[in-house]
Amino acid sequence: MASSSGNSSGSTQLQNSGSEGDLHHLVDQRKRKRMQSNRESARRSRMRKQQHLDDLTAQVAQLRKENNQILTSINITNQHYMNVESENSVLKAQMAELSQRLESLNEILGYIDAGGGYGGDFETAPVADHNNFINPWNMLYVNQPIMATADMLDQYY
């Protein structure tokens, strides 16, 4: 019996070591499968990351292009503004000069209409006395009128 019990114990060890080998092989197989799955997952993650990086790089290039176009547009608009501002200054100066000339011409016409200009009667023209030199408002008839013609204004156009 002793031998039979020794045999049964030995066969159990053989079965246990066979089961342990199978179990170890099964664990190794699962481990390799998990490692392969992790590698695939890491590869997909790297690919997604690279794709995202490529998309961001393309977006940066597009935004830089748009930014350059906007800057060019701003520069052109600023140049137009400067040109218009310069032209406006010139026109204001011309308007001031022409307004002054119009005022002078209106004064001349007023003087002529009052009889102090050409065609007036010499007998009715006021006579200068020594008080007229003191009061400048009474000296209008002494000043010579400025004669202007349309030909004189052509040089400004």
Residue, then its C-alpha position, 0 to 999 in steps of 0.5 A: m500500500a505504501s507503494s500505491s500511496g507513493n504512486s498516487s502522490g507522484s502522479t498528483q505531482l506530475q498532474n500538478s506540474g503539468s497543470e502549473g506548466d499549462l497555467h504558466h503557459l496560459v499566463d504567458q500567452r495572456k501577457r503577450k496578448r496584452m503587450q501586443s494590444n498595448r503596443e497597438s494602442a500606443r501606435r494608434s495614440r502616436m498616430r492620432k497625436q501626429q495627425h493632431l500636430d499636423d492639423l495644428t501646423a496647417q492651421v498655424a500656416q493658414l492663420r499666418k497667411e490670413n494675418n499677412q493679408i489683413l496686415t497688407s489690407i491695413n497698410i493699404t487702408n492707412q496709405h489711402y487715409m494718409n492720401v485723403e488726409s493730405e488732399n483734405s488739407v490742401l482743399k482746406a487751404q484752397m478754400a480758405e484762400l478762395s474765401q479770403r479772395l471772395e471776401s476781398l472781391n465783395e468788399i471791392l464790389g461794395y465800394i464800387d456800388a457805394g460810388g467810391g469806385y470807377g464811374g463814380d462822380f468826382e464831385t460827390a467823392p469825399v474830400a480828404d482832410h487832416n481828420n481822415f488820417i487819424n480815423p482809418w475807417n474814413m480812409l476807404y476812398v484813399n485805398q486803391p481797389i484791387m482789380a481781379t479777373a477770371d484769368m488771374l484765378d486760372q493759375y490755381y486750378 
